[in-house]
Amino acid sequence: QVQLLESGGGVVQAGGPLRFSCSVSGRTADMDYMYWYRQAPGKGREYVGEIRRSDGHKDYANSVKGRFTISEDNAKNTVFLQMNNLELDDTAVYYCNGDGVGTNYWGPGTEVTVSS
């Protein structure tokens, strides 16, 4: 069993930065990939980015590429989503997702509101 818990949400002005954390506990070694997704009001869940835990390879959605960065602190079992130059369209609930062979876990989400 794996538990994920996001933190760091809040209200931020457009153009500003914010960093989310995803604390991973339990059978963390089972997680091969860690993802970030988001869901804006009235919209479906959208892929944001990922990190492959074996080699640190990362990938991002085009909408956030160059502005968002995923990183990981293995010692603390934490995955981060650094968001810079936030835009109004980044307003959403952000979810951490862990994926392994035959397993998939979601955190409860943390929300950011980007204001003008």
Secondary structure, DSSP 8 states (H G I E B T S, - for coil): -EEEEEE--EEEETT--EEEEEEEEESGGG-SEEEEEEE-TTS-EEEEEEEETTT--EEE-TTTTTTEEEEEEGGGTEEEEEE-S--GGG-EEEEEEEEETTEEEE---EEEEEE-
